[in-house]
């Protein structure tokens, strides 16, 4: 399996699902069709279906080996789970086999980072055993922003703004994929603006998509990377950061966070690693005369 080395940290990608989720006009209502057409030559086919206008996406987990520990960044969809989006509902996928191909058994995982608590980022937090949801990774601590934990707790009655997810759906997600790890004593509900994992990795709050959305910054030797979760859904947002998706709880705040993170990434030559990019999966961004462009792609293969 393809891996890259960033300083002292190894990074693998494990893809659980890829395909068309929805059309770009539905997901990115502020992006004019002309802008998609202008950039179609490099967005298609990995990030855009030029014929149907569908957003092409991966659901994937980033595996990091850092300071002697195995760390998962987001855990995808999971199996056997009731979800309103049909392609995510009652899945019976081979994610754990794919994880094993990267040399990782469930018991090998030391840390799980949930960048936020949408259902396509927490699904493999748990698995169904004898009718009960139990932590998939029995020896891991699960790092979750307390802000997101409290926000999505169905006891607090929040109704999501996303047209693709109802309060019932987010409540089910919390109860089958988040609450069990907390009840098992494996959740670390971190607070404040940042949380350091080790000398090379630190979590930083980047609210907007959800109130507790976070970015994982990697700084090791001369290498830099930012695992940005859902701050970026398409590489078009790397060069046009003022456009957000309809999936965010606060689009204005999400845009502010995206601009801040991308500006820092450009200034520090950091690899930007979104949650859902297919193709190369990540890219470096450069800014010149107030405009942004993609400097280079990561060396991950599209397959």
N, C-alpha and C positions, 0 to 999 in steps of 0.2 A: 504494500500500500504506500502511495506517495506521501512523503513527509517533507517538511522543511525545518531547518534549524535556524532559530533566532537567538543568537548569543548562546546561553546555556539551556535553552528551552526547545524541546522538540514539539512540533505541531502536526497533527494528523487531521484529516477530514473524514467523517463517517456519514454518508448520505443515507437517510431513511426513506425519503420519498422525493420524487421530482415530477413536475408537470405543470399544467395550467390551472391556476386557482380562480381567477376572474379576469375580466377585461380591464385594460388600463384606464379606460374612461370612468369605470366604476370605482376603481381603487385610488386613482390619482385625479380627482375631479378638477383640480386647478391646472393640470398640465394640458395645454392645447394639443390637438391632434397633429398640428404642424410640427411641434417640437419632437414628437415621437418619429415622425416621418423624416425629419432632418437628421436624426441620429440612427435611423434604422439600419444602416449599413454595418454598424458595429454592435448594436444591441441585439439584432437577430443573428442566429436563432436561440442563443443561450439565455437571453433575458427578455425576449419579446418574440411572439409569433406574429410575423408581419402580415399574414393573411387574415387571421382572426382578431388581431389586436389584443390577444391574451397575454397577461403577465406570466412569464415563465419563472418558476421558483424551485428551489430546493428546500426541504426540511432536513436539517443536518445538525450534527454535533461536532464541535471542535474538541479534540483530545490533546491535552497538553501534558508533557512530562517536565516537571519543574521541581528543583530542589529535592529530588528523590521521591516525589509524589506524582500520582496520576490524577489529573483534573479534567472533568468534563464541563464544557461550556454549553449549556442548554441541553435538554434531553428529548426534544422532538415530540412525537405524537403519542407513542405508546400503543399497546394492543388492548383490545376488548373494551374500549371506552366509548360511552355514549356521547356522541358529539353531533351538533346540528349541521355542520358542514359534511355533506355526504361522503366525500373522499377521505375524511378523517374519522368516520364513524366505524366502530366495531372492527378495527383493523386486526389483521393477523399477519404481521410482517416479520422479517428476519433481522431486525436491527441488532439483536444481541449476537447473532452470528457474524454480522458485519463488524461489530465491535471486537469480537474475538479475532477476526482477521487482522485487526490492528494490534493484536497482542494483549487485549484487555478483557479479562473476565469480570463479572460484576463485583466479586470480592476484592479485586485489585484496585478499585476506585477509592481514592482517599477524599476527594472533594468534588462536589457538584456545584457549579455556579448557575443559578437561574437568573439570566439578565433581566427578566420580568416574568409575570405569571400568566401570560396568555397560554391557551391550551396547546399550542404547537411548540412550546418551549419547556414544558414540564411533564409531558406525557410518560416518559420512561423514568420519572422519579419513583414510580411505583409499578408493580405488576400484580396481577390477580393470582392468588394462591388459596385454594380451598374456599373460594367465595369471598376472600378478604383482600383488600388492597394493602400490600406491604412494601416497604422500601426495596427497590430493585438492587440497590448497592448497599449491602448490609454493614459495611465498614466505613461508609462515607459520612462526612458532614456536608449538609446542604446549605449553601450560603444564599440567603434570601433577604432582600431589603425589607425591613419591618414596615416601611411605608407601603410597599406593594402588598405585603401580607395582610395588613389591616384594611387596605382599600378593597381588596378582592374577597375578603371574608364575607360570605353571604349574610352573616348576622348583621352587617352594617348596611345592607340594603342598597348598595350602589347599582344603578342601571347603566350598563356600558353604552358608550356613544357609537361604537362600531355597528354598522348595519349587518355585519356578518356574525354577531354574537349577542345573545340575549342574556338577561340576568340569570335565567334558569341555567343556561349553558355555562356561564362563568361560575355559578354556584356548584354545579356538578364537577367542574374541573377542580375547583378548590378542594372539594370533599374527597375526590378520588386520587388527586395527584399532589396535593400540598399538605393538607391536614394530616394524612397518615405519617409523613416523615416528621412532622412536628410532634405528634402523639408518641412516636417512637423515640423521641429525644435526640433526633439526628439533625434537626434544623438549627441553624445559627441565624437568628434574626438580627442582622447588623443595622446599626443606626448611624445617623450623621451623614456627612457628605462623602466619606470614603472609608474603605476598609482594606488594610494591607493583608495580603495572603502570604507573601514571602518577599525576599529582597528584590525579586524581579517582577512581581505581579501585584497590582493594586486595583481594587474596584472603586469606581467613582460614580456618584449619582448623576444622571443625565435625564431629568424628568421631561414629560410631555407625552410621549407615546403611551406610557402609563406613569403615574406619579412616582413610582419607585424604579423606573427603568435605569439600568446601570450600564456602564462601559468598563470592560476589563482592559487596563493598560498593561502592556508588557514592555519593560525596559531592561535589556540584558546585553552587557557589553556595548557595542555600537549599534545594536539592532533595536527597533521600536515597532510596536504593533498596537492597534486598538480594536478589540472585539466589541463591535458597536451594537450588537443585538438588532433591534428593529428601528434604530435611528435611520438606517438606510435600507430600503427595499429593492432599489434598482440602481445600477451605476449612473443612471441619468441624474439621480439626486446628488451624486458626488460633484457634478459640475453645475447643477442647478439646484442648490440646497434649499431654496425658498419654497419648494413644492413638497407638501406632505401627503400622506395617505388619509383616507377616510377612517382608518383603523385607530387613530390616536385619540386619546381622551382629551388632550389639549393641543391642537394643531399649532397654535402660535408658540407655545412653550417648546414643543417638539422641534420646530424649525429653529428656534433660538439655540437649543441644545445641539442640533445637527451642525449649524454653522460654527459654533464654538469648538466642537470636537474636530470637525474637518479642518478648521483653520490651524488648530494645534497639530493635527496629524501632518498637514502640509509643511508646517514650520519645523517639524522634527523628523521628517522623512519616515513617518510611521506607516506601516502597512494597515490599511483599513479593511477590517474583516467583518462584513455584515453576516447576519444569521442566515439569510435566504438566497444569497447569490449562487447561481449555477456557474457554469463555465470555469474560469480560473478561480472563482470564489472570493478573491480579494484583490486590492489594487493600492498602489501609492498614488497620492494626489499632489499636484503642484499648483501653486497660485502665482500668477504673473499679471501685473497691471489690473488687479482687481478681479480677474477671471480665473476659474479653476479648470484644470484639465487632468486627465489620467496620465501619469508619468510612465508607469509600467504595471503589468499584471503579475500576480503571484504565479509561481510555477506549478500550481495544481492542475491536473488534467480535467477536462470537462466530464469524462466518464466517471 
